[in-house]
Amino acid sequence: MESLFFPDGDIESETVDPGKVTRKVRARGGKLMLVEVSFASGGVGAEHEHPHDQATYCLAGEFRFAIGAETRTLLPGDSVFIPGGRRHGTLCVSEGRLLDTFSPQREDFLKK
């Protein structure tokens, strides 16, 4: 049976960049996935692209977020949409957290 509830205590944090970036795969199912990413100041979400549509919501902190040639500052409450196949990345200016939503799910985040 698929999980419909995802208590925080049941979710392990995965280190992406030791001391700088961690993530937790939160609720997921069907064609949708939530991922919370925590950054220390100076943490980098390296520029990359993937076929998934992505929406990102800034929960806390300050980020310099780039999509293609355009760079903007994200502050708490700001959000951004990244179409599948578009290069993007971020630099954490002050410690913070982002909530990423992917469609379809990032199967690569589930393989261990």
ZIKA-V806344 format. One record per backbone hydrogen bond with DSSP energy under -0.5 kcal/mol. CO is the residue of the C=O (numbers start at 0). NH is the residue of the N-H. If there is no record, write none. Layout:
co;nh
CO;NH
CO;NH
This chain:
co;nh
6;9
7;10
9;11
13;22
16;19
16;20
19;39
20;15
20;16
21;37
22;13
23;25
23;35
26;33
28;31
31;28
32;101
33;25
34;36
34;99
35;23
36;97
37;21
38;95
39;42
42;91
43;45
44;89
47;87
49;84
52;102
53;81
54;100
55;79
56;58
56;98
57;76
59;96
60;75
61;92
61;93
62;64
62;73
63;90
64;71
65;88
66;69
69;66
71;64
73;62
74;77
77;57
79;55
80;82
81;53
82;85
86;67
87;47
88;65
89;44
90;63
90;92
91;41
93;61
95;38
96;58
96;59
97;36
97;99
98;56
99;34
100;54
101;32
102;52
104;106
105;108
105;109
106;109
106;110
